Amino acid sequence: MKYLGILIDNKFKFSEHISYAAERSSKLIHSLSKSAKLTWGLHHEVLQTIYKGAILPLLLYGAPVWAEAMRFEYKRLKYIRVQRLMNIKIAKAFRTTSTEALCVLAGRTPIIIRTEQAVKQYFLRKGKGALNQSIDLEVERKHWPHPAVLVEIIEVKEYDDKTIQIYTDGSRNEQGFGSGVAIFSGKELVTKLKYKLDNVLQ
C-alpha cells in the first residue's frame, strides 16, 4: 500500500519503500552518466546541486517513519550503494575507491548518518527531542578548518633528560573512532592526550 508517497507493507518493515527509493535514485544517477565522465562533463558543483536538490530529498522522504528499519545491514547497503554511485560522479573518482574515502572526497555526509540527522531534526522541530541534543551539520570543504589551526601546543616543565618518546595508537569501538598519545621524558610519563573523530567522518 502506498500512502502519502511511502510504501507500507503489512509488517511495517518498509523494505519495499527503501528499495523503491534506492532504485529511483539509481536510475536518476545512471541518466547522468553520459554527462559526468571522469575527464569531462558536468562540473562537480552542478552534481552537488543535483544530489542535494533531487536525490537526497528522494532518499530521505518520510525518514522519521521508516528510519528504524535501517537497523538492518542489507537495507542500509541499498542507500549506501546509491550514495556511492553519486559520490563517484561528484569526485570524478575510480570505482575502486573506498566508500568512506568517496564521502570525504565528495564532501558528503554518509547517507546513514544523514538519515539519522534528518530524523533528529524532525523530532526537534516537533518538540519531541532533547534540547541539548547535538546534531552534526554538513559544512562545505572550503569552510573546513585547517588541521594546523586546531593544533594546541602544550608546554610542560623543563627536564634535564631531553630524551622524548611519543607513542600513538588508534582504535574503534561502539562509541566511534579515536586515538591516544602518550609522551614520555626519559621514563616518566609527561602527558596523555585523547582524540575522537567527528561523527560526520566516521
MOJOJO-V149594 format. One line per field, one symbol per residue. ss: DSSP state (@ for helix, = for strand, . for the rest). phi: phi as a letter, one per 30 degrees, with the letter a starting at -180 (. if undefined). psi: psi as a letter, one per 20 degrees, with the letter a starting at -180 (. if undefined). A space follows every 10 residues. Layout:
ss = ???
phi = ???
psi = ???
This chain:
ss = .==..==... ....@@@@@@ @@@@@@@@@@ @.@@@=.... =..@@@@@@@ @@@@@@@@@@ ..@@@@@@@@ @.@@@@@@@@ @@@@@@@@@@ @.......@@ @@@@@@.... @@@@@@@@@@ @@@@@..... .......... @@@...@@@@ .......... ...======= ===..===== =====..=== ======..@@ @.
phi = .cbhicdccd chchdddddd dddddddddd ddedcbddca jddddddddd ddcbdddddc eieedceddd dcdddddddd ddddeddddd dhcddddddd ddddddicde dddddddddd ddddddiccd dcdcbdcdbd edcdddeddd dcdcccddbd dddcbbcbab abbdckcabb bbccciccdc bbbbbbdeed cd
psi = pppkjpppri jlikgggghg gggggghggh iihhjlrhir bpqhhghggg ghhggghghj pkghgihhij ipghhhhghh hghgghhggg ilrqiipqgg hhhghikppp hghhghghgg hghghjkirp hjpqppqppq hijpqphhhi ppppprqqqh ojoppppqqq rpaiiaqrrq ppppocjpog qpqqqppqhh j.
